[in-house]
């Protein structure tokens, strides 16, 4: 499984906004510049995050974006599932209603479930606050 640039940049953008939590909203241009992204590509990332309720959008000349919740309340899993969809390695363990015709006799499904559980455990237990704290340690 590979996380696309949309997912990777989405996490980076959210960490940037976490670092500016309670400092007002940030204009699209500023966010794009901070991550060295085009504004057009940034819009493709920010729109789903806003629709899902992780970001609040402020309109107008002084508009911008801000986290809708505290950084400790938003997990990497929240962000990646919005931008990437399921993080399961195969569809038969993705919880998307699809079933595999061989599921009853499959001798490898346990591997896929364990991989999915491990991924879910990591991304659902890492918050933006955790990533921000780790980033600040490096600085």
C-alpha positions in Angstrom: 0.0 0.0 0.0 1.3 3.4 -0.9 0.0 6.7 0.5 -0.3 9.3 -2.3 1.0 12.8 -2.3 -2.5 14.0 -1.4 -2.3 12.0 1.8 1.2 12.9 2.7 0.7 16.6 1.9 -2.6 16.5 3.8 -0.8 15.4 7.0 1.9 18.0 6.5 -0.7 20.8 6.0 -2.6 19.7 9.1 0.6 19.7 11.2 1.3 23.2 10.0 -2.2 24.3 11.0 -1.8 22.5 14.3 1.3 24.6 14.9 -0.8 27.7 14.3 -3.8 26.5 16.4 -5.4 29.4 18.3 -3.4 31.9 16.2 -6.2 32.7 13.8 -7.0 31.3 10.4 -4.3 31.0 7.7 -4.8 32.1 4.1 -4.5 29.5 1.4 -1.6 31.3 -0.1 0.3 31.2 3.2 -0.4 27.5 3.7 0.7 26.7 0.1 3.9 28.6 0.5 4.7 27.0 3.8 4.5 23.5 2.2 5.9 24.5 -1.2 2.7 23.5 -2.9 0.6 25.1 -5.6 -2.6 26.7 -4.4 -4.6 24.7 -7.0 -3.2 21.4 -5.6 -3.7 22.6 -2.0 -7.4 23.3 -2.7 -7.8 19.6 -3.8 -6.4 18.6 -0.4 -8.2 21.2 1.8 -11.7 20.8 0.3 -12.3 17.2 1.5 -10.8 18.0 4.9 -13.1 21.0 5.2 -16.2 19.0 4.1 -15.3 16.3 6.6 -15.3 18.9 9.4 -11.6 18.7 10.3 -11.0 22.3 9.0 -13.1 25.5 9.3 -13.1 27.7 6.3 -13.3 31.5 6.6 -14.4 33.4 3.5 -13.5 36.9 2.3 -10.5 39.0 1.8 -9.2 38.0 5.2 -10.3 34.4 4.8 -8.4 31.2 5.4 -8.4 27.9 7.2 -8.0 26.7 10.7 -8.4 23.4 12.6 -11.9 22.8 13.7 -10.8 20.8 16.8 -7.7 20.8 19.0 -4.6 19.1 17.5 -4.8 16.3 20.2 -8.3 15.4 18.9 -7.4 14.8 15.2 -5.5 11.6 14.3 -3.4 10.8 11.3 -6.0 8.1 10.6 -8.8 10.7 10.4 -6.8 12.7 7.8 -5.6 9.7 5.7 -9.0 8.0 5.5 -10.6 11.3 4.3 -7.9 11.8 1.6 -7.0 8.2 0.7 -10.1 6.1 1.6 -9.5 2.7 3.3 -6.0 2.0 4.5 -6.5 -1.8 4.2 -3.9 -3.6 2.1 -6.6 -5.6 0.3 -10.3 -4.9 -0.3 -11.6 -8.0 1.5 -10.6 -6.6 4.9 -11.4 -2.9 4.0 -14.9 -2.8 5.6 -16.4 -1.3 2.5 -19.1 -3.9 2.0 -17.2 -5.8 -0.6 -16.8 -9.5 0.0 -14.5 -12.0 -1.5 -15.8 -15.2 -3.0 -12.9 -17.0 -1.4 -13.1 -15.5 2.0 -14.4 -18.7 3.6 -11.5 -20.8 2.3 -8.8 -18.1 2.1 -5.7 -19.2 3.9 -4.1 -15.7 3.8 -6.9 -13.5 5.1 -5.3 -13.5 8.5 -2.2 -11.8 7.1 -4.3 -9.0 5.6 -6.3 -8.5 8.8 -3.1 -8.3 10.8 -1.6 -5.7 8.4 -4.8 -3.7 8.5 -4.9 -3.8 12.3 -1.3 -2.7 12.6 -1.8 0.2 10.2 -5.0 1.2 12.0 -3.2 1.0 15.4 -0.4 3.3 14.3 -2.5 6.0 12.4 -5.3 6.0 15.0 -2.9 6.5 17.9 -0.9 9.4 16.4 -2.5 12.8 16.7 -1.5 16.1 15.2 -0.3 17.1 18.6 2.1 14.1 18.6 3.5 15.0 15.2 3.8 18.7 16.2 5.7 17.7 19.3 8.0 15.4 17.4 8.6 18.2 14.8 9.4 20.7 17.6 12.0 18.3 19.1 13.9 18.2 15.7 13.9 22.0 15.4 
